Amino acid sequence: MTAHPVVAPEDAVAAPAAGRGRRGWAGRLLRNPMAVACIVFLGATILFGLSSPWLAPHAPGATQLNAVNAPPFTAGHLLGGDGSGRDILSRLMWGTQRTLFACVVILVSALLAGVPAGLVAGYRRGAADPVLNWVSDVIMTLPGIVLLIALYTLIGPNLVAAMGVFGVLVAPSYFRLVRGVVLGVRNELYVDAAKVAGLSEARIIGRHILWAVRAPVIIQSSFVLGGGIAIQAAVDFLGLGDPSKASWGGMLQEAFANIYSNGWAVVWPASLISLTGLATVLLGNALRDALQVGAARRSLPRRRQELISRAFAAKAENDLPDRSATEEALLSVRGLKVAYPREDGGVSQVVRGVDLAVRKGEIRGLVGESGSGKTQTAFSVLGILNTEALVGGSVVFDGEDLIAHPASRAHARGRRIGYIPQEPMTNLDPCFTVGAQLVHGLRAVRRTSRRAARHEVLALLARVGIKDPEHVFGLYPHQISGGMAQRVLICGAVAADPDLIIADEPTTALDVTVQAEVLDLLRELRDERDLGMVLVTHDFGVVADLCDTVSVMKDGRIVDSGDVRTIFREPGHAYTEELLSAARAVDLDEVGTDG
Amino acid sequence: MLKVIAVRLIRTAAVFFVVTFATFAIVYAKPAAIARNVVGISASDQAVQAEVVKLGLDRPLLEQYRHWLAGLFQGDLGQSFFTGQPVLSTLGIRFPVTLALMVLSLVLTVGLSVLIGVVSAVRGGWPDRVLQILSVVGGAVPSFIVAIGLVFAFAIALPVFPATGYVSPDVSLGRWAASVVLPVAAILVGSVASAAAQFRGAVKEVLERDFVRTLRARGMSERAVVYRHVLRNAGGPGLTVLSLLTIGLLGGVVIIEQVFALPGMGVLVAGAASKGDVPVVMGCVAVTVLLVSLVNLVTDLLTAALDPKARVS
């Protein structure tokens, strides 16, 4: 098995930005065998329909007595004849032409109704947005087929009108899509730049916004067409089509009524309807994968994942330099690697061999720019990375390797290692009161009665500086401020009396005044409980304020590490110096000069 | 909360009036054509004109609608142009057939698709991949074609169920059940495929939220995280899926009835539309829109009740 080509994680380079041009997505589409099969099938169907005036062996309505219920492969009637003696192949071809026509009508009507409305609602906002939204919601809840049936009483078998109305009924799917995309891009820098450059609104919409919505609209179109083919067949099948014209649904209805005498006549239209619908939807899926890079985020096949994990683990063993150093530390991370499977089958490594140690009572800052791998490192300790992440190296906590022993990691999590997240508002469950979720958390790690847990949580809430714990206990997350939410989360982290806290940018999302209070709280808790702490941050001010030691991360590696004062006075790495000079905070100068 | 209920009620009523009026305007747009349908193609123009007056189609549209609406509130939807039967009593016979099919399909779809959706979102792996494939195929093949396939397989090749026909549950519950097995199965293929994929999406979206990671980091077991927190948060989007599913099922049943010749509202409305029996069509539309409005109202209220932001503020 050694010959198996495992991509060495070490050599993995960032995937080149996928080509944005036409070539890029067309190429990706054509490399997908499923897409090619769908394109070939749909192309053949289109030709089949368009060629009916010239290639159909018989007129769609021509009846021949000898062809009544003729089986397939009868001379002159390749697919046989129907109950009235009409040639099935010819009628299928004419019916296909009708379906193609219906598809064009649906698409034009849905696009005309949905896309401009979406552009207006998304780009102009104002009063139009809520009104259009409401109309769209109403249309979405209408039972389309019943309305099409009602419409029949006015217009009779009128394909254009019926499919035009159906187009309007499905237009909300375009409307919502376009509105969403436009809302997303209208504040993008390039749109602002275009505005500043004095481009007219029409030009901006034409050049930039339409470009942004084109891919989702193309994808959506294939799903709309899939539905349209089905509904057109359904209308004809219900007997509300034009009986003088051949159509897939009409043929199916007639054949079904005749099913006992000629079962084959059912098979052809049924297969054509199903396969065309299926091919359209599958092509839509393939288009989505090709046009929206990253939409197909796939996990590696299990065997390959195992191979890579093993390669990861083996490396870590060799890398492990000095086990004695890990003895006295509360947490000792050695040679930690984290990688994610890439679309092309390789892996992207985001953490490339990190060493980190924390003693009891020590606050270690883990500093770096966004994307340097510091949060991934922190998550590895807790084992809360995404499931597709590949992890190697060792995380020794209190003498036990948490990566080698997932069971001990699960036990340590919450009980002995607490986690304080970055964004307070999104890290509380919006559906439960603050108190309820803290009680759930506490009772998950400790056997205790509901009442006892409640008392404990109330005491903790008071401890983290919440004025009226009884009141806050019963509030929902949307009713409290960000600062208060962060105190609640700190409360959740220390609830089970852990030895180590992993804090991921705990003050980044907070106001400056609240930041200082939270930092004070963390310091107090450390002093009170002799906590070890890993404090992930990009802010050297926070490091200076709170940390004892600091490790600097860049591109998945630790480039500098040591005592805070030492690092501040004489940075051991050019990158640290760069970061320090970038953070020109007053308190930094203080630490640097009088330390 | 009371205010929320009041707003939803007003919105529901508004939708009902707008949609029924629009439909009314469409189906009653051509009085002469309607009258000609009734008296026959060969009738003279005078006879047609006389019929227009007799049916009251010469009155202004708004007045006709008001009259129809007043009748609706008094339990009178007019009479069929052709049979002379009161529309409401016809619906009283036909609608329960449709409703029974719908409710049965809905219950089974929700049960199956919630189960499949949650398992494939939480577990991932092969159940997830199977669902992805089945949801594409099941969603793309129209239910009436699935129905025809089922008729081929289980009524013709292997005759275990009746191909067509309907037995009222009042006559024989067992034979009623046998007569709805294939129709319900045909509906389930498509509805489970699409609903399961949507439930999966709703759960998956919650699973990726920050607070789920935080709860895990607090040492909560995966089971507790999923059952207590993730499902609770997926409830709102799940209800939206449910309401769209119900409306979709209504359309599905209308078509499926045709395949199995079930004497429900779908067969009634399609037949009435092709004959030009406008009061019957309008009655069916009214019942449908009423049902849809009711479903939307209930889901809206339940969604509001589930959302602490709407409940407590």
Interface residues (C-beta under 8 A of the other chain):
Chain A: V138 M140 T141 L142 P143 G144 I145 V146 L147 I149 A150 L151 Y152 T153 L154 G226 A230 A233 A234 F237 L238 G239 L240 L252 F256 I259 Y260 G263 V266 A270 I273 S274 G277 L278 T280 V281 L282 N285 S299 F379 L382 I384 T387 A410 R413 G414 R415 G418 Y419 P421 E423 T426 N427 L428 D429 P430 C431 F432 Q437 H440 G441 A444 V445 Y476 H478 Q479 L489 G492 A493 A495 A496 I502
Chain B: V15 V18 V19 T23 I26 V27 A29 K30 I34 G124 V136 V137 G139 A140 V141 P142 F144 I145 I148 G149 V151 F152 I156 R209 D210 F211 R213 T214 L215 R216 A217 R218 G219 M220 S221 A224 R228 H229 R232 N233 G235 S243 L244 I247 L250 G251 V254 I255 Q258 V259 V269 A270 A272 A273 S274 G276 V278 V281 M282 C284 V285 T288 V289 V292 N296 L306 D307 P308 K309 V312 S313
